[in-house]
């Protein structure tokens, strides 16, 4: 495990301590969990971007198929 120093303004530290005391959790644990959550969120971004691109590509294919079908089916 790595040890580090984190600096907070007085107001931010007071808010952090208040939340931790209310939730019954150590400030160090709160900071660790917040860091892990943020890392998990950011590691999902490339996957979400890829899925968005694939979905957009699929939408384009569906639109092209719909246009082709409209040309073939008389109304």
N, C-alpha and C positions, 0 to 999 in steps of 0.2 A: 504494500500500500504506500502511496506517495503522500507526503505531508506538504501543504502549501499555506501561504498566508493570503487572505482575501481582505481587502479594505472596503468598508462601507461608510457612507456619511452617517452622522449621528441619527438623523431622522429615519433613514433606511434601516439601520441597526435596531432602533427602537421598534419599528414596525415588525421586523423579523422576529425579535424576541417576543413580542406580544403574540404573534401568530403561533410561534413554537410553544409558548407557555399554554396558550389556549388549547392547542392540539396535543399537548403532552409529549412533545418530541424535542430532541436536542437540536440546536441550531446547526451543528455540523451534519447531522442526519438529514435535516431539511435541505441543506445546500447540496449534499450528495444526491438526494433523490431528485431535486430540481435539475441538476446537471445531467443525470442519467435520462430523465424525461426529455430534456432538450436535445440530447444526443440522439435518442431514439427517433424523435420527430425529424431531425435534420437528415438522418440516414434514410428515411422513407422518401425524401423528396426526389431523388433520381428515379426511384421506382414509380412514383406517381406521375412524374413527367413522361416517362416511357409509356405508361398506360394511357395518359392523355393523348399522346401522339398516335398510339395504336387505335384509340377510339376515334380520333379525327380521321384517320385513314379509312377506317371501317365506314364511317358516315359518308365519306366521299364515294366509296364503292357502292353503297346502298343508293345514293342519289343517282349515280350513273346507271345502275340497273333499273331504277324506277323510270328514268327518262327513256331508256331503251324499250321498256315494256309499254310505256305510253305511246310511243311511235308505232308499235306493232299492233296494239289493240284498238280497233276503231270504236268510236263512241257514237 
